């Protein structure tokens, strides 16, 4: 097994992984990720104890306990490029020996739950509801840099999706990955379920028009109308497919939960995003502390 070079895995002067500034012992096996650094405090205020607080750039991490359950909450910032950093560094913290720079013989699987905000693409998934993403369908291209192999059903779904949406290689090469069944089963009651689409931007990639024209003005309607067997697209955002794809390749259990703050079909926006997200945080913490 080959030693991982200093240029490939950057460890800082205190022995912590570079971007997250975490030591291996500072990361819990149960992890909540949020986009907004300020949201980390919204989560950790419910911890019984906080043993670690770290911050480097937009990456804020608090590790503590609820009862006898140890939990880390980390902010990722926005977008699949940041997810690439966070998921790889989480994995390095548990599966690479920082002293020898060798991959460990015994690998650890993490439970990683995203608490995010999202826009609904279905009239019956209203503002102020919650969505558990069964799949992450990526329009962002990140997993195309990795060796993600699709099974036959996924290939058929993607072919149908590309034909329906008229998305072609000039824009993106879509990919798909599924949520962890062992986590998803805990988030059924009170949740809509469906495919979460991940976009590489907030404006043009999500069909918003300010001063610039967009290449595929029918994209929103086509995402809403897409069906493949029992599957449909419920919502879109900017992180889920990267989480699911990297988690699948690295052997971690991942789930993306989204508070619906906007409905792009009804043109509605929530009046109290903080309350909506806070309710989702409490639901996730209760589930982790009692069921995982």
C-alpha positions, 0 to 999 in steps of 0.5 A, spaced: 500 500 500 502 506 497 504 512 502 499 518 501 504 524 499 504 531 503 501 534 497 495 530 496 493 530 504 495 536 507 496 536 515 497 542 518 502 544 524 497 541 529 496 535 526 489 536 523 486 536 516 487 542 513 481 545 511 476 542 516 482 543 522 480 537 525 484 532 529 481 525 528 479 524 535 475 531 534 470 527 529 464 523 531 461 517 527 455 521 527 455 527 523 450 533 521 452 537 515 449 544 514 451 549 509 451 556 513 456 556 518 451 560 523 447 554 523 452 550 526 450 553 533 443 552 531 445 545 532 450 545 537 445 549 542 441 542 543 448 538 545 448 536 552 456 538 552 460 541 547 467 538 547 470 541 541 469 548 537 474 549 530 473 554 525 477 555 518 474 559 513 467 557 512 468 550 515 465 550 522 465 544 527 462 543 533 463 536 537 459 534 543 454 529 546 446 528 547 446 523 552 451 518 551 451 519 543 457 523 540 455 528 534 459 532 530 456 538 526 460 541 520 458 547 516 460 546 508 459 552 505 455 552 499 456 547 493 458 541 490 466 543 490 465 544 498 462 537 499 468 534 495 473 537 500 468 536 506 467 528 505 474 527 503 477 530 509 471 526 513 474 520 510 481 521 511 480 523 519 477 516 520 480 511 514 487 514 514 493 514 519 496 521 519 502 518 522 504 513 517 500 516 511 497 510 509 490 507 509 488 503 515 486 496 514 480 496 518 475 502 515 470 506 518 463 508 516 460 514 518 453 516 518 452 523 515 446 527 515 445 534 511 440 539 514 439 544 508 434 548 505 431 547 498 426 549 493 420 545 491 419 543 484 412 540 485 405 543 487 404 538 492 410 539 496 409 545 499 413 551 502 414 549 510 415 542 509 421 537 509 423 532 504 428 526 504 432 525 498 431 518 496 436 520 490 441 525 488 441 527 481 447 531 479 447 536 474 454 539 477 459 534 474 463 533 480 462 525 480 464 525 473 471 526 476 471 519 480 469 512 478 462 512 480 459 506 476 451 506 475 447 500 475 442 498 469 436 501 472 440 508 474 443 508 466 436 507 464 433 513 469 439 517 466 438 516 459 430 518 460 432 524 464 437 527 459 432 525 453 426 529 457 430 535 459 434 536 453 440 537 457 447 535 453 454 534 454 455 542 452 451 543 459 453 537 463 453 529 464 448 528 469 449 522 474 445 519 480 446 516 487 442 513 492 441 515 499 443 510 505 437 506 506 439 505 513 438 512 514 432 514 510 428 509 514 428 513 520 425 519 516 419 517 513 413 520 517 412 527 516 417 527 510 416 527 502 420 523 499 423 523 492 429 525 487 433 531 489 437 535 483 443 538 485 445 544 481 452 547 480 449 554 481 443 558 484 441 563 478 442 560 471 443 553 473 436 553 477 432 557 471 433 564 475 433 570 470 436 576 472 440 580 466 442 574 463 439 569 458 439 562 460 441 556 455 435 551 457 429 556 459 424 550 459 428 546 465 424 547 471 418 545 467 422 539 465 424 537 472 417 538 474 414 533 469 420 528 469 417 521 471 421 514 471 417 509 474 415 511 481 420 516 481 419 523 480 423 530 482 421 533 488 426 539 489 433 542 487 439 545 491 446 545 491 449 539 495 446 532 495 448 529 489 455 530 491 454 527 498 451 521 496 456 520 490 462 521 494 459 517 500 457 511 496 464 511 493 467 512 500 463 507 504 459 512 508 451 512 510 449 519 507 442 522 507 440 529 505 434 532 508 431 539 506 427 544 509 422 547 503 423 554 503 421 556 496 416 553 491 418 554 484 411 552 481 407 556 486 412 562 486 412 562 494 417 563 499 417 561 507 415 567 512 419 563 517 425 559 515 429 559 522 423 556 525 422 551 519 430 549 519 430 549 527 424 544 527 428 539 522 434 540 527 430 537 533 427 532 529 434 530 526 437 530 533 432 526 536 433 521 531 440 520 532 440 520 539 435 515 540 436 510 533 443 511 530 
